[in-house]
Structures are given as C-alpha cells and as structure tokens.
Amino acid sequence: MRLFLITRNDNTDWDEYNAVLVRAEDVFDAARLVLDGENPYPGLYENNIVITPVRVSGPRGQIIADFNAG
C-alpha cells in the first residue's frame, strides 16, 4: 500500500473537503476511496481532484496543512 494526497483544483465551499490523505494500492484505488458509494467526502468529485503519490521516507517537512475558516 502507498500513500496518496488527494486535493481539489477548485474553490472549497463551507462543509466541504479540500484534501484527504489516503492509503491505497494505486491512484485508481485512491480515487475509488473518495468517490465511490455515497461520496463520504463532500466537495471531492472526479472532475476536481488531483492525486499525488506521497513518499513515506524523505526529508523532514510538512505533508499537509489545510486551513479554511469563516
């Protein structure tokens, strides 16, 4: 299993997700995790997400900071 960062490429509205870090077999499996079924992640759709593999090892640093407050 690998880690994938799924982010939006459009504007986030209230009560919507902007990003999710998932563990999946590949990018297709990662997409299925957030898109299949009843869409457990409001705001994430097939036409507005970017899926980026995340290396487990690497230099020290921040992986994700997602701030959206009203």
All heavy atoms as TSV, in Angstrom:
chain	resi	resn	atom	element	x	y	z
A	1	MET	N	N	0.839	-1.180	0.000
A	1	MET	CA	C	0.000	0.000	0.000
A	1	MET	C	C	0.886	1.246	0.000
A	1	MET	O	O	1.950	1.254	0.580
A	1	MET	CB	C	-0.900	0.033	1.221
A	1	MET	CG	C	-1.893	-1.077	1.305
A	1	MET	SD	S	-3.301	-0.683	0.295
A	1	MET	CE	C	-4.358	-2.010	0.726
A	2	ARG	N	N	0.362	2.292	-0.622
A	2	ARG	CA	C	1.084	3.558	-0.701
A	2	ARG	C	C	0.181	4.687	-0.216
A	2	ARG	O	O	-1.024	4.533	-0.124
A	2	ARG	CB	C	1.501	3.822	-2.148
A	2	ARG	CG	C	2.457	2.776	-2.665
A	2	ARG	CD	C	2.717	2.889	-4.152
A	2	ARG	NE	N	3.040	4.257	-4.552
A	2	ARG	CZ	C	3.027	4.673	-5.804
A	2	ARG	NH1	N	2.707	3.861	-6.780
A	2	ARG	NH2	N	3.330	5.922	-6.098
A	3	LEU	N	N	0.791	5.822	0.076
A	3	LEU	CA	C	0.038	7.000	0.488
A	3	LEU	C	C	-0.203	7.904	-0.718
A	3	LEU	O	O	0.691	8.082	-1.556
A	3	LEU	CB	C	0.797	7.784	1.556
A	3	LEU	CG	C	1.007	7.077	2.886
A	3	LEU	CD1	C	1.846	7.947	3.812
A	3	LEU	CD2	C	-0.322	6.755	3.541
A	4	PHE	N	N	-1.422	8.490	-0.776
A	4	PHE	CA	C	-1.773	9.414	-1.846
A	4	PHE	C	C	-2.460	10.632	-1.235
A	4	PHE	O	O	-3.360	10.496	-0.407
A	4	PHE	CB	C	-2.719	8.759	-2.855
A	4	PHE	CG	C	-2.088	7.634	-3.613
A	4	PHE	CD1	C	-2.167	6.339	-3.131
A	4	PHE	CD2	C	-1.404	7.873	-4.789
A	4	PHE	CE1	C	-1.575	5.295	-3.820
A	4	PHE	CE2	C	-0.808	6.839	-5.485
A	4	PHE	CZ	C	-0.893	5.551	-5.001
A	5	LEU	N	N	-2.024	11.797	-1.652
A	5	LEU	CA	C	-2.656	13.039	-1.235
A	5	LEU	C	C	-3.638	13.440	-2.328
A	5	LEU	O	O	-3.262	13.619	-3.488
A	5	LEU	CB	C	-1.611	14.137	-1.045
A	5	LEU	CG	C	-2.142	15.509	-0.661
A	5	LEU	CD1	C	-2.898	15.451	0.664
A	5	LEU	CD2	C	-1.010	16.513	-0.596
A	6	ILE	N	N	-4.904	13.556	-1.956
A	6	ILE	CA	C	-5.952	13.938	-2.892
A	6	ILE	C	C	-6.374	15.361	-2.554
A	6	ILE	O	O	-6.830	15.624	-1.437
A	6	ILE	CB	C	-7.149	12.971	-2.810
A	6	ILE	CG1	C	-6.669	11.550	-3.134
A	6	ILE	CG2	C	-8.261	13.411	-3.752
A	6	ILE	CD1	C	-7.713	10.491	-2.967
A	7	THR	N	N	-6.173	16.267	-3.495
A	7	THR	CA	C	-6.501	17.669	-3.284
A	7	THR	C	C	-7.449	18.166	-4.369
A	7	THR	O	O	-7.532	17.578	-5.447
A	7	THR	CB	C	-5.234	18.547	-3.301
A	7	THR	OG1	O	-4.538	18.342	-4.526
A	7	THR	CG2	C	-4.331	18.220	-2.133
A	8	ARG	N	N	-8.117	19.250	-4.073
A	8	ARG	CA	C	-9.031	19.863	-5.044
A	8	ARG	C	C	-8.292	20.864	-5.904
A	8	ARG	O	O	-7.333	21.488	-5.464
A	8	ARG	CB	C	-10.161	20.577	-4.309
A	8	ARG	CG	C	-11.106	19.615	-3.647
A	8	ARG	CD	C	-12.158	20.330	-2.885
A	8	ARG	NE	N	-12.986	21.170	-3.780
A	8	ARG	CZ	C	-14.181	21.616	-3.455
A	8	ARG	NH1	N	-14.692	21.321	-2.289
A	8	ARG	NH2	N	-14.862	22.367	-4.276
A	9	ASN	N	N	-8.775	21.041	-7.128
A	9	ASN	CA	C	-8.192	22.047	-8.007
A	9	ASN	C	C	-9.191	23.174	-8.280
A	9	ASN	O	O	-9.101	23.861	-9.289
A	9	ASN	CB	C	-7.698	21.428	-9.316
A	9	ASN	CG	C	-8.799	20.734	-10.086
A	9	ASN	OD1	O	-9.974	20.867	-9.775
A	9	ASN	ND2	N	-8.420	19.983	-11.090
A	10	ASP	N	N	-10.145	23.341	-7.361
A	10	ASP	CA	C	-11.109	24.428	-7.449
A	10	ASP	C	C	-11.337	24.996	-6.051
A	10	ASP	O	O	-10.659	24.611	-5.104
A	10	ASP	CB	C	-12.424	23.955	-8.090
A	10	ASP	CG	C	-13.149	22.907	-7.262
A	10	ASP	OD1	O	-12.626	22.465	-6.222
A	10	ASP	OD2	O	-14.261	22.512	-7.667
A	11	ASN	N	N	-12.275	25.900	-5.911
A	11	ASN	CA	C	-12.533	26.545	-4.620
A	11	ASN	C	C	-13.341	25.639	-3.690
A	11	ASN	O	O	-14.240	24.935	-4.129
A	11	ASN	CB	C	-13.295	27.856	-4.826
A	11	ASN	CG	C	-12.467	28.866	-5.576
A	11	ASN	OD1	O	-11.250	28.931	-5.401
A	11	ASN	ND2	N	-13.109	29.658	-6.412
A	12	THR	N	N	-13.015	25.723	-2.419
A	12	THR	CA	C	-13.713	24.955	-1.400
A	12	THR	C	C	-14.812	25.811	-0.783
A	12	THR	O	O	-14.583	26.962	-0.444
A	12	THR	CB	C	-12.738	24.510	-0.293
A	12	THR	OG1	O	-11.657	23.819	-0.884
A	12	THR	CG2	C	-13.414	23.607	0.713
A	13	ASP	N	N	-15.988	25.224	-0.640
A	13	ASP	CA	C	-17.103	25.919	-0.007
A	13	ASP	C	C	-17.218	25.423	1.437
A	13	ASP	O	O	-16.488	24.537	1.864
A	13	ASP	CB	C	-18.397	25.655	-0.780
A	13	ASP	CG	C	-19.452	26.722	-0.570
A	13	ASP	OD1	O	-19.232	27.634	0.263
A	13	ASP	OD2	O	-20.493	26.650	-1.234
A	14	TRP	N	N	-18.165	25.980	2.171
A	14	TRP	CA	C	-18.384	25.551	3.551
A	14	TRP	C	C	-18.768	24.076	3.590
A	14	TRP	O	O	-19.472	23.580	2.721
A	14	TRP	CB	C	-19.498	26.372	4.204
A	14	TRP	CG	C	-19.169	27.828	4.281
A	14	TRP	CD1	C	-19.689	28.830	3.525
A	14	TRP	CD2	C	-18.228	28.443	5.160
A	14	TRP	NE1	N	-19.147	30.036	3.865
A	14	TRP	CE2	C	-18.235	29.826	4.886
A	14	TRP	CE3	C	-17.374	27.981	6.152
A	14	TRP	CZ2	C	-17.430	30.736	5.564
A	14	TRP	CZ3	C	-16.583	28.892	6.819
A	14	TRP	CH2	C	-16.612	30.236	6.527
A	15	ASP	N	N	-18.314	23.380	4.617
A	15	ASP	CA	C	-18.652	21.976	4.861
A	15	ASP	C	C	-18.256	21.065	3.708
A	15	ASP	O	O	-18.979	20.132	3.368
A	15	ASP	CB	C	-20.147	21.820	5.167
A	15	ASP	CG	C	-20.568	22.600	6.399
A	15	ASP	OD1	O	-19.747	22.705	7.337
A	15	ASP	OD2	O	-21.692	23.098	6.421
A	16	GLU	N	N	-17.132	21.358	3.094
A	16	GLU	CA	C	-16.576	20.514	2.040
A	16	GLU	C	C	-15.120	20.215	2.345
A	16	GLU	O	O	-14.451	20.976	3.028
A	16	GLU	CB	C	-16.650	21.218	0.678
A	16	GLU	CG	C	-18.033	21.365	0.134
A	16	GLU	CD	C	-18.033	21.960	-1.259
A	16	GLU	OE1	O	-17.037	22.594	-1.667
A	16	GLU	OE2	O	-19.040	21.788	-1.935
A	17	TYR	N	N	-14.653	19.095	1.830
A	17	TYR	CA	C	-13.260	18.718	1.991
A	17	TYR	C	C	-12.409	19.391	0.925
A	17	TYR	O	O	-12.827	19.532	-0.221
A	17	TYR	CB	C	-13.094	17.206	1.876
A	17	TYR	CG	C	-13.549	16.467	3.101
A	17	TYR	CD1	C	-14.889	16.167	3.291
A	17	TYR	CD2	C	-12.639	16.095	4.071
A	17	TYR	CE1	C	-15.311	15.500	4.421
A	17	TYR	CE2	C	-13.054	15.423	5.207
A	17	TYR	CZ	C	-14.390	15.126	5.377
A	17	TYR	OH	O	-14.813	14.474	6.496
A	18	ASN	N	N	-11.210	19.781	1.312
A	18	ASN	CA	C	-10.238	20.329	0.380
A	18	ASN	C	C	-9.152	19.315	0.070
A	18	ASN	O	O	-8.595	19.320	-1.021
A	18	ASN	CB	C	-9.612	21.609	0.937
A	18	ASN	CG	C	-8.770	22.310	-0.099
A	18	ASN	OD1	O	-9.209	22.535	-1.220
A	18	ASN	ND2	N	-7.545	22.620	0.251
A	19	ALA	N	N	-8.857	18.428	1.018
A	19	ALA	CA	C	-7.802	17.436	0.813
A	19	ALA	C	C	-8.000	16.245	1.736
A	19	ALA	O	O	-8.566	16.373	2.817
A	19	ALA	CB	C	-6.434	18.061	1.069
A	20	VAL	N	N	-7.528	15.085	1.280
A	20	VAL	CA	C	-7.575	13.855	2.063
A	20	VAL	C	C	-6.286	13.087	1.778
A	20	VAL	O	O	-5.855	12.993	0.630
A	20	VAL	CB	C	-8.791	12.972	1.665
A	20	VAL	CG1	C	-8.807	11.691	2.454
A	20	VAL	CG2	C	-10.093	13.720	1.845
A	21	LEU	N	N	-5.672	12.546	2.810
A	21	LEU	CA	C	-4.510	11.671	2.659
A	21	LEU	C	C	-5.006	10.248	2.866
A	21	LEU	O	O	-5.562	9.934	3.921
A	21	LEU	CB	C	-3.435	12.026	3.691
A	21	LEU	CG	C	-2.150	11.231	3.622
A	21	LEU	CD1	C	-1.404	11.502	2.323
A	21	LEU	CD2	C	-1.260	11.550	4.810
A	22	VAL	N	N	-4.831	9.388	1.843
A	22	VAL	CA	C	-5.331	8.017	1.916
A	22	VAL	C	C	-4.212	7.007	1.679
A	22	VAL	O	O	-3.193	7.329	1.089
A	22	VAL	CB	C	-6.472	7.771	0.888
A	22	VAL	CG1	C	-7.640	8.693	1.138
A	22	VAL	CG2	C	-5.980	7.887	-0.530
A	23	ARG	N	N	-4.451	5.787	2.131
A	23	ARG	CA	C	-3.555	4.662	1.842
A	23	ARG	C	C	-4.300	3.759	0.869
A	23	ARG	O	O	-5.430	3.341	1.140
A	23	ARG	CB	C	-3.228	3.895	3.113
A	23	ARG	CG	C	-2.253	2.754	2.900
A	23	ARG	CD	C	-1.927	2.099	4.200
A	23	ARG	NE	N	-1.928	3.175	5.168
A	23	ARG	CZ	C	-1.025	3.370	6.124
A	23	ARG	NH1	N	-0.110	2.546	6.307
A	23	ARG	NH2	N	-1.081	4.366	6.946
A	24	ALA	N	N	-3.667	3.473	-0.275
A	24	ALA	CA	C	-4.337	2.688	-1.318
A	24	ALA	C	C	-3.304	1.927	-2.149
A	24	ALA	O	O	-2.107	2.192	-2.054
A	24	ALA	CB	C	-5.154	3.613	-2.208
A	25	GLU	N	N	-3.814	0.994	-2.970
A	25	GLU	CA	C	-2.943	0.204	-3.840
A	25	GLU	C	C	-2.312	1.055	-4.942
A	25	GLU	O	O	-1.144	0.911	-5.255
A	25	GLU	CB	C	-3.739	-0.932	-4.489
A	25	GLU	CG	C	-4.195	-2.004	-3.522
A	25	GLU	CD	C	-3.056	-2.903	-3.073
A	25	GLU	OE1	O	-2.030	-2.997	-3.773
A	25	GLU	OE2	O	-3.201	-3.506	-1.992
A	26	ASP	N	N	-3.117	1.932	-5.572
A	26	ASP	CA	C	-2.648	2.769	-6.673
A	26	ASP	C	C	-3.557	3.988	-6.783
A	26	ASP	O	O	-4.472	4.153	-5.972
A	26	ASP	CB	C	-2.620	1.980	-7.994
A	26	ASP	CG	C	-3.945	1.309	-8.318
A	26	ASP	OD1	O	-5.002	1.863	-7.967
A	26	ASP	OD2	O	-3.926	0.218	-8.922
A	27	VAL	N	N	-3.319	4.857	-7.791
A	27	VAL	CA	C	-4.120	6.071	-7.906
A	27	VAL	C	C	-5.587	5.769	-8.159
A	27	VAL	O	O	-6.469	6.510	-7.707
A	27	VAL	CB	C	-3.575	7.030	-8.993
A	27	VAL	CG1	C	-2.217	7.557	-8.606
A	27	VAL	CG2	C	-3.531	6.373	-10.336
A	28	PHE	N	N	-5.865	4.690	-8.870
A	28	PHE	CA	C	-7.255	4.328	-9.156
A	28	PHE	C	C	-7.977	3.896	-7.885
A	28	PHE	O	O	-9.130	4.258	-7.650
A	28	PHE	CB	C	-7.313	3.232	-10.225
A	28	PHE	CG	C	-6.630	3.638	-11.494
A	28	PHE	CD1	C	-5.409	3.092	-11.841
A	28	PHE	CD2	C	-7.191	4.593	-12.335
A	28	PHE	CE1	C	-4.767	3.479	-13.004
A	28	PHE	CE2	C	-6.564	4.986	-13.504
A	28	PHE	CZ	C	-5.341	4.434	-13.835
A	29	ASP	N	N	-7.292	3.128	-7.046
A	29	ASP	CA	C	-7.852	2.713	-5.769
A	29	ASP	C	C	-8.048	3.927	-4.857
A	29	ASP	O	O	-9.054	4.033	-4.149
A	29	ASP	CB	C	-6.939	1.674	-5.117
A	29	ASP	CG	C	-7.520	1.049	-3.873
A	29	ASP	OD1	O	-8.756	0.898	-3.790
A	29	ASP	OD2	O	-6.731	0.695	-2.973
A	30	ALA	N	N	-7.102	4.868	-4.883
A	30	ALA	CA	C	-7.212	6.083	-4.081
A	30	ALA	C	C	-8.444	6.881	-4.502
A	30	ALA	O	O	-9.204	7.358	-3.658
A	30	ALA	CB	C	-5.950	6.932	-4.234
A	31	ALA	N	N	-8.665	7.003	-5.802
A	31	ALA	CA	C	-9.842	7.720	-6.299
A	31	ALA	C	C	-11.121	7.024	-5.864
A	31	ALA	O	O	-12.084	7.685	-5.438
A	31	ALA	CB	C	-9.790	7.838	-7.816
A	32	ARG	N	N	-11.131	5.702	-5.936
A	32	ARG	CA	C	-12.329	4.956	-5.520
A	32	ARG	C	C	-12.651	5.191	-4.050
A	32	ARG	O	O	-13.817	5.264	-3.663
A	32	ARG	CB	C	-12.140	3.464	-5.793
A	32	ARG	CG	C	-12.365	3.070	-7.233
A	32	ARG	CD	C	-12.458	1.574	-7.402
A	32	ARG	NE	N	-11.274	0.869	-6.954
A	32	ARG	CZ	C	-10.204	0.618	-7.714
A	32	ARG	NH1	N	-10.170	1.032	-8.959
A	32	ARG	NH2	N	-9.178	-0.041	-7.235
A	33	LEU	N	N	-11.615	5.313	-3.220
A	33	LEU	CA	C	-11.840	5.530	-1.787
A	33	LEU	C	C	-12.622	6.806	-1.505
A	33	LEU	O	O	-13.424	6.856	-0.573
A	33	LEU	CB	C	-10.506	5.590	-1.043
A	33	LEU	CG	C	-9.832	4.259	-0.763
A	33	LEU	CD1	C	-8.437	4.474	-0.223
A	33	LEU	CD2	C	-10.658	3.441	0.211
A	34	VAL	N	N	-12.395	7.844	-2.295
A	34	VAL	CA	C	-13.075	9.115	-2.011
A	34	VAL	C	C	-14.280	9.369	-2.912
A	34	VAL	O	O	-15.084	10.244	-2.614
A	34	VAL	CB	C	-12.109	10.319	-2.087
A	34	VAL	CG1	C	-11.012	10.203	-1.058
A	34	VAL	CG2	C	-11.546	10.488	-3.471
A	35	LEU	N	N	-14.429	8.617	-3.998
A	35	LEU	CA	C	-15.512	8.884	-4.940
A	35	LEU	C	C	-16.617	7.842	-4.943
A	35	LEU	O	O	-17.749	8.149	-5.315
A	35	LEU	CB	C	-14.954	9.008	-6.366
A	35	LEU	CG	C	-13.937	10.124	-6.592
A	35	LEU	CD1	C	-13.378	10.043	-8.001
A	35	LEU	CD2	C	-14.549	11.478	-6.318
A	36	ASP	N	N	-16.335	6.618	-4.575
A	36	ASP	CA	C	-17.323	5.547	-4.658
A	36	ASP	C	C	-18.378	5.643	-3.563
A	36	ASP	O	O	-18.176	6.249	-2.522
A	36	ASP	CB	C	-16.656	4.170	-4.575
A	36	ASP	CG	C	-16.093	3.730	-5.908
A	36	ASP	OD1	O	-16.265	4.461	-6.899
A	36	ASP	OD2	O	-15.487	2.652	-5.965
A	37	GLY	N	N	-19.483	5.028	-3.809
A	37	GLY	CA	C	-20.551	4.963	-2.813
A	37	GLY	C	C	-21.279	6.276	-2.677
A	37	GLY	O	O	-21.574	6.949	-3.657
A	38	GLU	N	N	-21.542	6.643	-1.462
A	38	GLU	CA	C	-22.317	7.853	-1.174
A	38	GLU	C	C	-21.427	9.079	-1.014
A	38	GLU	O	O	-21.816	10.046	-0.371
A	38	GLU	CB	C	-23.154	7.634	0.078
A	38	GLU	CG	C	-24.175	6.528	-0.089
A	38	GLU	CD	C	-24.996	6.316	1.161
A	38	GLU	OE1	O	-25.041	7.217	2.018
A	38	GLU	OE2	O	-25.582	5.232	1.280
A	39	ASN	N	N	-20.244	9.060	-1.585
A	39	ASN	CA	C	-19.282	10.167	-1.515
A	39	ASN	C	C	-19.101	10.657	-0.080
A	39	ASN	O	O	-19.665	11.672	0.318
A	39	ASN	CB	C	-19.687	11.320	-2.430
A	39	ASN	CG	C	-18.550	12.302	-2.640
A	39	ASN	OD1	O	-17.479	12.170	-2.078
A	39	ASN	ND2	N	-18.778	13.292	-3.457
A	40	PRO	N	N	-18.288	9.931	0.690
A	40	PRO	CA	C	-18.084	10.302	2.090
A	40	PRO	C	C	-17.296	11.599	2.267
A	40	PRO	O	O	-17.167	12.083	3.375
A	40	PRO	CB	C	-17.306	9.115	2.649
A	40	PRO	CG	C	-16.600	8.544	1.467
A	40	PRO	CD	C	-17.522	8.766	0.301
A	41	TYR	N	N	-16.795	12.176	1.176
A	41	TYR	CA	C	-16.017	13.408	1.244
A	41	TYR	C	C	-16.676	14.482	0.381
A	41	TYR	O	O	-16.305	14.679	-0.775
A	41	TYR	CB	C	-14.577	13.156	0.796
A	41	TYR	CG	C	-13.895	12.118	1.637
A	41	TYR	CD1	C	-13.798	10.798	1.208
A	41	TYR	CD2	C	-13.375	12.451	2.883
A	41	TYR	CE1	C	-13.192	9.840	2.001
A	41	TYR	CE2	C	-12.771	11.491	3.674
A	41	TYR	CZ	C	-12.682	10.190	3.228
A	41	TYR	OH	O	-12.089	9.246	4.005
A	42	PRO	N	N	-17.674	15.194	0.926
A	42	PRO	CA	C	-18.365	16.231	0.152
A	42	PRO	C	C	-17.378	17.241	-0.426
A	42	PRO	O	O	-16.443	17.672	0.246
A	42	PRO	CB	C	-19.269	16.904	1.188
A	42	PRO	CG	C	-19.448	15.884	2.258
A	42	PRO	CD	C	-18.175	15.097	2.292
A	43	GLY	N	N	-17.584	17.587	-1.672
A	43	GLY	CA	C	-16.723	18.554	-2.345
A	43	GLY	C	C	-15.696	17.913	-3.247
A	43	GLY	O	O	-15.140	18.564	-4.118
A	44	LEU	N	N	-15.413	16.625	-3.041
A	44	LEU	CA	C	-14.447	15.924	-3.888
A	44	LEU	C	C	-15.195	15.156	-4.970
A	44	LEU	O	O	-16.030	14.306	-4.673
A	44	LEU	CB	C	-13.592	14.954	-3.069
A	44	LEU	CG	C	-12.756	15.579	-1.945
A	44	LEU	CD1	C	-11.971	14.498	-1.217
A	44	LEU	CD2	C	-11.827	16.646	-2.480
A	45	TYR	N	N	-14.903	15.493	-6.219
A	45	TYR	CA	C	-15.566	14.856	-7.353
A	45	TYR	C	C	-14.519	14.481	-8.399
A	45	TYR	O	O	-13.398	14.998	-8.395
A	45	TYR	CB	C	-16.600	15.807	-7.969
A	45	TYR	CG	C	-17.620	16.274	-6.968
A	45	TYR	CD1	C	-17.537	17.533	-6.405
A	45	TYR	CD2	C	-18.648	15.433	-6.550
A	45	TYR	CE1	C	-18.456	17.959	-5.465
A	45	TYR	CE2	C	-19.571	15.849	-5.608
A	45	TYR	CZ	C	-19.471	17.110	-5.074
A	45	TYR	OH	O	-20.377	17.524	-4.127
A	46	GLU	N	N	-14.893	13.610	-9.298
A	46	GLU	CA	C	-13.970	13.127	-10.325
A	46	GLU	C	C	-13.355	14.266	-11.137
A	46	GLU	O	O	-12.198	14.186	-11.546
A	46	GLU	CB	C	-14.713	12.173	-11.261
A	46	GLU	CG	C	-13.821	11.485	-12.261
A	46	GLU	CD	C	-14.566	10.449	-13.068
A	46	GLU	OE1	O	-15.658	10.026	-12.673
A	46	GLU	OE2	O	-14.031	10.060	-14.111
A	47	ASN	N	N	-14.096	15.342	-11.340
A	47	ASN	CA	C	-13.605	16.421	-12.194
A	47	ASN	C	C	-12.873	17.538	-11.449
A	47	ASN	O	O	-12.499	18.537	-12.058
A	47	ASN	CB	C	-14.761	17.022	-12.999
A	47	ASN	CG	C	-15.785	17.706	-12.118
A	47	ASN	OD1	O	-15.776	17.532	-10.904
A	47	ASN	ND2	N	-16.661	18.466	-12.724
A	48	ASN	N	N	-12.657	17.402	-10.136
A	48	ASN	CA	C	-11.979	18.490	-9.419
A	48	ASN	C	C	-10.894	18.012	-8.451
A	48	ASN	O	O	-10.542	18.725	-7.520
A	48	ASN	CB	C	-12.995	19.361	-8.670
A	48	ASN	CG	C	-13.538	18.706	-7.415
A	48	ASN	OD1	O	-13.460	17.492	-7.242
A	48	ASN	ND2	N	-14.108	19.507	-6.537
A	49	ILE	N	N	-10.372	16.802	-8.662
A	49	ILE	CA	C	-9.332	16.313	-7.753
A	49	ILE	C	C	-8.018	16.070	-8.494
A	49	ILE	O	O	-7.996	15.783	-9.687
A	49	ILE	CB	C	-9.745	15.026	-7.005
A	49	ILE	CG1	C	-10.044	13.882	-7.974
A	49	ILE	CG2	C	-10.902	15.309	-6.067
A	49	ILE	CD1	C	-10.296	12.552	-7.289
A	50	VAL	N	N	-6.938	16.198	-7.741
A	50	VAL	CA	C	-5.597	15.866	-8.199
A	50	VAL	C	C	-5.051	14.848	-7.203
A	50	VAL	O	O	-5.123	15.066	-5.994
A	50	VAL	CB	C	-4.691	17.114	-8.225
A	50	VAL	CG1	C	-3.272	16.746	-8.596
A	50	VAL	CG2	C	-5.259	18.163	-9.168
A	51	ILE	N	N	-4.518	13.744	-7.703
A	51	ILE	CA	C	-3.999	12.687	-6.832
A	51	ILE	C	C	-2.483	12.643	-6.975
A	51	ILE	O	O	-1.961	12.430	-8.069
A	51	ILE	CB	C	-4.617	11.324	-7.180
A	51	ILE	CG1	C	-6.145	11.404	-7.064
A	51	ILE	CG2	C	-4.055	10.235	-6.266
A	51	ILE	CD1	C	-6.859	10.154	-7.498
A	52	THR	N	N	-1.796	12.828	-5.851
A	52	THR	CA	C	-0.338	12.881	-5.840
A	52	THR	C	C	0.206	11.807	-4.911
A	52	THR	O	O	-0.157	11.769	-3.731
A	52	THR	CB	C	0.138	14.260	-5.334
A	52	THR	OG1	O	-0.486	15.280	-6.113
A	52	THR	CG2	C	1.637	14.380	-5.416
A	53	PRO	N	N	1.088	10.921	-5.413
A	53	PRO	CA	C	1.721	9.945	-4.526
A	53	PRO	C	C	2.593	10.659	-3.489
A	53	PRO	O	O	3.227	11.669	-3.797
A	53	PRO	CB	C	2.591	9.104	-5.457
A	53	PRO	CG	C	2.083	9.375	-6.833
A	53	PRO	CD	C	1.505	10.754	-6.805
A	54	VAL	N	N	2.602	10.139	-2.267
A	54	VAL	CA	C	3.405	10.704	-1.187
A	54	VAL	C	C	4.425	9.660	-0.763
A	54	VAL	O	O	4.056	8.530	-0.426
A	54	VAL	CB	C	2.515	11.095	0.019
A	54	VAL	CG1	C	3.370	11.594	1.173
A	54	VAL	CG2	C	1.489	12.131	-0.389
A	55	ARG	N	N	5.680	10.042	-0.806
A	55	ARG	CA	C	6.721	9.115	-0.357
A	55	ARG	C	C	6.721	9.042	1.160
A	55	ARG	O	O	6.586	10.052	1.845
A	55	ARG	CB	C	8.093	9.576	-0.829
A	55	ARG	CG	C	8.247	9.490	-2.317
A	55	ARG	CD	C	9.625	9.789	-2.794
A	55	ARG	NE	N	10.498	10.349	-1.766
A	55	ARG	CZ	C	11.620	10.965	-2.020
A	55	ARG	NH1	N	12.020	11.116	-3.248
A	55	ARG	NH2	N	12.372	11.438	-1.049
A	56	VAL	N	N	6.868	7.839	1.688
A	56	VAL	CA	C	6.869	7.651	3.137
A	56	VAL	C	C	8.162	8.183	3.733
A	56	VAL	O	O	8.161	8.842	4.766
A	56	VAL	CB	C	6.675	6.160	3.495
A	56	VAL	CG1	C	6.794	5.948	4.988
A	56	VAL	CG2	C	5.333	5.680	2.994
A	57	SER	N	N	9.270	7.926	3.070
A	57	SER	CA	C	10.543	8.443	3.570
A	57	SER	C	C	10.950	9.653	2.742
A	57	SER	O	O	10.566	9.796	1.585
A	57	SER	CB	C	11.620	7.363	3.500
A	57	SER	OG	O	11.808	6.965	2.159
A	58	GLY	N	N	11.694	10.520	3.343
A	58	GLY	CA	C	12.131	11.723	2.663
A	58	GLY	C	C	12.593	12.747	3.678
A	58	GLY	O	O	12.713	12.453	4.867
A	59	PRO	N	N	12.829	13.954	3.219
A	59	PRO	CA	C	13.317	14.987	4.125
A	59	PRO	C	C	12.243	15.424	5.120
A	59	PRO	O	O	11.050	15.282	4.860
A	59	PRO	CB	C	13.697	16.137	3.187
A	59	PRO	CG	C	12.852	15.930	1.980
A	59	PRO	CD	C	12.680	14.452	1.851
A	60	ARG	N	N	12.699	15.951	6.211
A	60	ARG	CA	C	11.808	16.463	7.239
A	60	ARG	C	C	10.974	17.596	6.653
A	60	ARG	O	O	11.484	18.435	5.914
A	60	ARG	CB	C	12.660	16.982	8.398
A	60	ARG	CG	C	11.899	17.545	9.537
A	60	ARG	CD	C	12.891	17.966	10.644
A	60	ARG	NE	N	12.192	18.579	11.736
A	60	ARG	CZ	C	12.010	19.887	11.874
A	60	ARG	NH1	N	12.476	20.720	10.970
A	60	ARG	NH2	N	11.355	20.359	12.923
A	61	GLY	N	N	9.687	17.611	6.957
A	61	GLY	CA	C	8.842	18.687	6.458
A	61	GLY	C	C	7.376	18.384	6.616
A	61	GLY	O	O	6.983	17.282	6.966
A	62	GLN	N	N	6.588	19.365	6.335
A	62	GLN	CA	C	5.144	19.269	6.470
A	62	GLN	C	C	4.559	18.541	5.282
A	62	GLN	O	O	4.961	18.750	4.146
A	62	GLN	CB	C	4.585	20.682	6.555
A	62	GLN	CG	C	3.127	20.744	6.854
A	62	GLN	CD	C	2.743	22.175	7.152
A	62	GLN	OE1	O	3.414	22.864	7.899
A	62	GLN	NE2	N	1.657	22.608	6.567
A	63	ILE	N	N	3.574	17.674	5.514
A	63	ILE	CA	C	2.907	16.947	4.452
A	63	ILE	C	C	1.661	17.716	4.010
A	63	ILE	O	O	1.445	17.954	2.835
A	63	ILE	CB	C	2.508	15.520	4.895
A	63	ILE	CG1	C	3.747	14.709	5.258
A	63	ILE	CG2	C	1.716	14.821	3.806
A	63	ILE	CD1	C	4.706	14.478	4.105
A	64	ILE	N	N	0.829	18.116	4.961
A	64	ILE	CA	C	-0.394	18.841	4.598
A	64	ILE	C	C	-0.802	19.784	5.713
A	64	ILE	O	O	-0.676	19.458	6.892
A	64	ILE	CB	C	-1.558	17.865	4.268
A	64	ILE	CG1	C	-2.791	18.636	3.815
A	64	ILE	CG2	C	-1.874	16.973	5.442
A	64	ILE	CD1	C	-3.918	17.764	3.314
A	65	ALA	N	N	-1.234	20.974	5.315
A	65	ALA	CA	C	-1.859	21.930	6.212
A	65	ALA	C	C	-3.024	22.512	5.434
A	65	ALA	O	O	-2.824	23.162	4.416
A	65	ALA	CB	C	-0.881	23.014	6.636
A	66	ASP	N	N	-4.232	22.240	5.860
A	66	ASP	CA	C	-5.420	22.638	5.121
A	66	ASP	C	C	-6.265	23.525	6.016
A	66	ASP	O	O	-6.916	23.029	6.930
A	66	ASP	CB	C	-6.180	21.390	4.691
A	66	ASP	CG	C	-7.291	21.705	3.713
A	66	ASP	OD1	O	-7.568	22.894	3.480
A	66	ASP	OD2	O	-7.867	20.753	3.183
A	67	PHE	N	N	-6.272	24.819	5.773
A	67	PHE	CA	C	-6.940	25.776	6.651
A	67	PHE	C	C	-8.018	26.510	5.872
A	67	PHE	O	O	-7.744	27.176	4.883
A	67	PHE	CB	C	-5.914	26.768	7.202
A	67	PHE	CG	C	-6.492	27.766	8.147
A	67	PHE	CD1	C	-6.797	27.396	9.441
A	67	PHE	CD2	C	-6.728	29.064	7.749
A	67	PHE	CE1	C	-7.332	28.311	10.334
A	67	PHE	CE2	C	-7.257	29.992	8.630
A	67	PHE	CZ	C	-7.550	29.609	9.920
A	68	ASN	N	N	-9.275	26.366	6.293
A	68	ASN	CA	C	-10.390	27.077	5.680
A	68	ASN	C	C	-11.378	27.423	6.774
A	68	ASN	O	O	-12.154	26.585	7.192
A	68	ASN	CB	C	-11.063	26.222	4.593
A	68	ASN	CG	C	-12.181	26.976	3.909
A	68	ASN	OD1	O	-12.216	28.192	3.903
A	68	ASN	ND2	N	-13.116	26.245	3.320
A	69	ALA	N	N	-11.303	28.629	7.260
A	69	ALA	CA	C	-12.193	29.062	8.336
A	69	ALA	C	C	-13.001	30.276	7.878
A	69	ALA	O	O	-12.572	31.014	7.006
A	69	ALA	CB	C	-11.388	29.403	9.580
A	70	GLY	N	N	-14.140	30.445	8.488
A	70	GLY	CA	C	-15.026	31.531	8.078
A	70	GLY	C	C	-14.936	32.741	8.881
A	70	GLY	O	O	-14.459	33.249	9.658
